[in-house]
Amino acid sequence: MLNRLRPLFPYLRRYKRNFFWGGVSVVFSNAIWVLFPQILKRAINDLNFGVTHEKVFFYASLIVAVAAAKGVFLFLTRWIIIGVSRDIEFDLRNDMFANLERQPQSYYHEHRTGDIMARTTNDLNAVRMLLGPAIMYSANTILFTIGALIFMVRISPWLTLCAFVPLPIASILVQYYGRRIHERFERIQAMFSDISAKAQENFSGARLVRAFAQEEPEIRSFEKANKEYIRRALLLVRLMGMLWPTLEFILGLSLVIALLVGGREVISHRISVGDFVAFNTYLVQLTWPMIALGWVVNLFQRGTASLARIHELLSEQPTIDDAAADRSIPEEATLKGEIEFVNLNFSYTSAGTSGPAVLRGINLKIPAGSSLAIVGPTGSGKSTLVSLIARIYDAPATSGKPVPVLIDGLPIQEYPLAMLRRNIGFVPQEAFLFSESIHENVAFGTPGASTDEVLRAATSAHIASEILEFPRGFETMVGERGITLSGGQKQRTTIARALIRNPRVLILDDALSSVDTYTEELILEELRQIMRGRTTIFISHRISTVRHADQIAVLVDGRIAELGSHDELLARNGYYTSLFEKQQLEEELSVAG
């Protein structure tokens, strides 16, 4: 049992003082409540010798005082222990989110968003119930049972033995049902993850679902998954429905035995009427702790199943970190922007297995302050190459060979991640916007950016005039993933988000594909002014976008097939030339049409 709870030990130690005072409250609460039958015993035995107003008032006052004291300590118990469970839930949620934020992009390629969401919500709630109610009721059950058992044995060892005969059966049943509850809850949580993933994908891809008229098939698919979830949940409910009545039946047997055996003990004058009443009161008081035991078993099995899933997430170590970083490099340092790839070979890794090579033998040097354009067919590795610069993916050094990616002459892993990425403005191929205002999206990477700074960045990206035409201007909410904006507007907003950081290295990964050629030329002209003396790398399929770059690299099948300026590449009559001629022909045909 302790081994299952081991991931929680650091959090439990953090709140050991709270648990100590919670434990004190539990002890006092149960110590007071276990005295209640003793007061009844004394009252009945005393009243047998004569009933007076003084006696009735005294014992009534004593019972009320005991109930009030018990209530006070029960409140403290709940306040402290349940409060601690909420504090630990808070810490766990923060740690989970922080660890997820540190994971590289490849982690999210291998793990579904719905599954992650299920672990951070449903599973976390199950662990909180384990830390709060499960601990509280377990402590109450154990302490009260021990205290009650001591007094019951003092009243009559024989009667106690007879009354507790059915209880071993309860213990066996609890173990049996507990194991099956654990197994079924794990299956339920796995199904809940599937449902969450299904819902998340449909909400995110709502536009695509409607475009292909797949609403009804998706509804049926979700309904099928939901029915399976309900089926598994009902199996657990059926199991729980069998556990609690069975425990109640066993406790009822104990009470029947106590009445039969205890009645004969009273008739034989071996115990008093007060003893008999006190003994049966203890049995009645034990009813809830024993029923709670079944609930606690349920909470424990659910909680440990969920804890294993949460621990799996928490123990996931990011593959891209600052382990090799040079601590002497200050976080506010500024890069010059010289980038070099040396014999770079790269392949994606999934589940610990490397796939086919995406980049092969890349040797390329980008002088600081220059511009590089990358062209090539789809799937040739262009996006992968530029992602290595910002360490979205990592290119590990091969044994005995130099690190394949260098910036300003240093291996890229030697720069602290925060410092490296602060110097880079990255505009990914897929324009992603948060469900916030346009102002917050532009200023995302620059906390505290002023309205003027946001306006200048948007102006440079040639999106400001369009934003100002919106009723709320820069305070316009863009909706889920920026769904209320056009593709070109989203791309220009993400460009503004990169420009506001005033980066030393600007990377545009096909970031102008949704922009018309006229607007594209205006943006590029503005970028040439802004990025003068800084390093600019951009990927594009349009010759009009790349022709003014200092260098153009043609990437084919993961290798650099051609490298040079626009005029140099045209003279070679290779892939670049054929692409140029094809696009020229398309333009002529469109004009003629």
PyMOL commands that set and color helices and strands:
alter all, ss='L'
color gray80, all
select helices_A, chain A and resi 2-14+16-34+36-47+53-102+105-110+113-155+157-163+167-204+206-211+215-267+273-314+382-389+412-414+417-422+438-442+451-460+464-468+473-475+480-482+487-499+517-530+543-546+566-572+575-592
alter helices_A, ss='H'
color red, helices_A
select strands_A, chain A and resi 339-350+353-366+371-375+405-407+410-411+424-427+505-509+535-539+551-556+559-564
alter strands_A, ss='S'
color yellow, strands_A
deselect
rebuild
show_as cartoon
